[in-house]
Structures are given as C-alpha cells and as structure tokens.
C-alpha cells in the first residue's frame, strides 16, 4: 500500500509540474527592415525563415552555407513545416 501511495504521488507531481511545449509567436523580418539591411552591405544577404512544430524563427546571414547551417541547427529534433532561404544583392 505504501508503494502504491508513493507511486501515485510521484505520477501526480510529474503531471502537475510538467512543462508543456509552448508555441512562440511569429515575428518575421519586415520588408522595410530587409531593405535597410540590404542597403548597409555590399555582399549578398541571405534571409532565412523556419517554421517548426514548436515555433518560428527568421534571420539573415551573408552566406548560403551559414543560412543552411542555421536552419539545420534550428530544426534538430523537431518537425519542420516550412523553411525558405532568399538571396538579395
């Protein structure tokens, strides 16, 4: 009986204090911000976006390899529903 009560208490505590996965709000880089970024550099700029089951992220790099690497890191252990890389000169 004692083991049963301890097991129930452990399960109840685990359920009460478990953190559900929270989905974050999407905050994309606006077109105005993109144009400002493009004007400040002479190199090609790669804007990337990724949408996964647990959230959304976007950003920019100055190489396609860095954009792909970032997307790969962001999508580890998660289900990717959308990803894109756009290049602007």
C-alpha positions as CSV (number, residue, x, y, z in Angstrom):
1,X,0.0,0.0,0.0
2,X,2.8,2.3,0.9
3,X,4.5,1.8,-2.6
4,X,1.2,2.4,-4.3
5,X,0.7,5.8,-2.5
6,X,4.3,6.8,-3.3
7,X,3.8,5.9,-7.0
8,X,0.6,7.9,-7.2
9,X,2.2,10.9,-5.6
10,X,5.1,10.6,-8.0
11,X,2.9,10.5,-11.0
12,X,0.7,13.3,-9.7
13,X,3.8,15.5,-9.1
14,X,5.2,14.8,-12.5
15,X,1.9,15.7,-14.2
16,X,1.4,18.9,-12.2
17,X,4.9,20.2,-12.8
18,X,5.4,19.1,-16.4
19,X,6.1,22.0,-18.8
20,X,4.1,21.8,-22.0
21,X,5.8,22.9,-25.1
22,X,4.8,26.4,-25.8
23,X,4.5,27.7,-29.4
24,X,6.1,31.0,-29.9
25,X,4.6,33.9,-31.9
26,X,6.0,34.5,-35.4
27,X,8.0,37.7,-35.7
28,X,9.3,37.9,-39.3
29,X,11.7,40.5,-40.5
30,X,9.7,43.2,-42.2
31,X,10.2,44.2,-45.8
32,X,11.3,47.7,-44.5
33,X,13.9,46.1,-42.2
34,X,15.1,43.8,-45.1
35,X,15.7,46.8,-47.4
36,X,17.6,48.6,-44.6
37,X,19.8,45.5,-44.1
38,X,20.4,45.2,-47.9
39,X,21.4,48.8,-48.2
40,X,24.0,48.6,-45.5
41,X,26.1,45.8,-47.1
42,X,27.8,45.3,-50.4
43,X,27.6,41.4,-50.1
44,X,24.7,39.2,-51.0
45,X,22.4,38.8,-48.0
46,X,20.6,35.5,-47.4
47,X,17.3,35.8,-45.4
48,X,16.1,32.6,-43.9
49,X,12.8,31.5,-42.2
50,X,11.9,28.3,-40.5
51,X,8.6,27.2,-39.0
52,X,8.6,24.1,-36.8
53,X,6.0,22.3,-34.7
54,X,7.3,24.3,-31.6
55,X,8.0,27.7,-33.0
56,X,9.2,30.1,-35.7
57,X,12.5,31.8,-36.4
58,X,13.9,34.1,-39.0
59,X,17.2,35.9,-39.6
60,X,19.9,36.7,-42.1
61,X,23.4,35.8,-43.0
62,X,26.0,36.7,-45.6
63,X,26.5,33.2,-47.0
64,X,24.2,30.4,-48.2
65,X,26.2,27.9,-46.2
66,X,25.6,29.8,-42.9
67,X,21.9,30.0,-43.7
68,X,21.6,26.3,-44.3
69,X,23.7,25.5,-41.2
70,X,21.4,27.7,-39.1
71,X,18.3,26.1,-40.4
72,X,19.7,22.7,-39.8
73,X,20.5,23.6,-36.2
74,X,17.1,25.1,-35.6
75,X,15.3,22.0,-37.0
76,X,17.2,19.4,-34.9
77,X,14.8,17.2,-33.0
78,X,11.7,19.0,-34.4
79,X,9.2,18.6,-37.2
80,X,9.8,21.3,-39.9
81,X,6.6,22.6,-41.6
82,X,8.2,25.4,-43.6
83,X,11.7,26.7,-44.5
84,X,13.0,29.2,-47.0
85,X,16.2,31.0,-48.0
86,X,16.0,34.1,-50.1
87,X,19.1,35.9,-51.5
88,X,19.2,39.6,-52.2
89,X,22.1,41.6,-53.7
